[in-house]
Amino acid sequence: MSGLTLALSKGRIFEETLPLLRAAGIEVLEDPETSRKLILPTNRDGVRVVLVRASDVPTYVQYGGADLGVAGRDVLHEQALAQGGSHGLYQPLDLKIARCRMSVATRADFDYAAAVKQGSRIRVATKYTEIARQHFADKGVHVDLIKLYGSMELAPLTGLADAIVDLVSTGGTLRANKLVEVEQIMDISSRLVVNQAALKLKRDTLRPLIDAFAGAVAA
């Protein structure tokens, strides 16, 4: 293999991608938590890992800053909606890692079902404004969307919003803040995304890597 750049985000996706890389014979030689480098070498000449924000992975792959990457379905779906339904990325594999779900949550004392039934206009805080907009539009629910980037749980607790749309893994953070999951929007896992041009120009190096990932996921 030569000349391949893989875009990953730090944290759970990075950690859960490592076994898949090992199955393809690739070892990342530095720990992103201790290294200050943003481009990490691997044991394969010409194969490198670039560390970017999770929300930037599809952009790096789409515009050729990376040949392939690993991105959550939440990020991919949000960006596809923002771009009119497509972002021109080839998605050959659901890697079945970093699993969670996207849900609507409210304070335990907020009657969400009644608010929705009565056609009340509710305020929803989220960083996934496109997904939330589509979800509530499909249900015929009127919402005012408030874009936040962190600590979603605070929004209902401070009266900023009636509900939040966010990722839920165990639900522990919701429970700790006396919030309840009232509706599930979609299951989330991470996908392999590949640059369309790289797929043609670097087919001989990309295909074995994709096949090795597929074998590791199946196993």
C-alpha positions, 0 to 999 in steps of 0.5 A: 500500500502507498499514498493513503490518508485516513481521516479519524476523530479522537476518542471512541471512533479512533479507539474502535477503529484500531482493531479494524486497522490491525485486521488490515495489517496497519498499526498506528505508531503514536497515541493521539492522546499523548502526541501533539501531532495531527498526522500520525504515521503507521507501520505501512509506508505511505499510509497515514492517519489525520486527526480531525474533528468528527464533524469535519471527517466527511469534508476532508474526504469529500474534498480530497484532504483524505482518501477515506475516513470513519464518520458517524451516521449522525454527522453524515446524515446531518451534512447530507441534509444540509447539502440537499440530500447528498455529499458525494461520498461512497459509503461501502461499509457500516463498521458497526462501531461507536453505536448509540442512538439519536433521541428526543429527551425532555425533563421528566415533568414535561408532558411531551406527548400532550404538547405534540398532540395539542400542536403546541410549538416547542423549543428544541435545542440540538447541534443536529438542526437538520435532522431535528427539523426533518424529524419534527416536520415529518411528524407535523410538530411545530418547533423552534430550533436552538443550535447548541454545541455542548451540554445539551442537558442544560437546555431543558434544566434552565428553561432554554428549551422544552426538549433536546435532540442528542446522541444517547449511549447508556442514558446515564447522563440523562438520568443524572440530570433528571431527563427522560428519553421520549422518542428515538429518531434513529440508530447510529453507528460509524461508517467507512466513507471513501473519496470518489476520485480516490476510489478510481485513482487508488483502487488497487490500494483502497480495495484490499483495505476496504475488503479487510475492514469488511472481513473484520466487521463480519468476524 
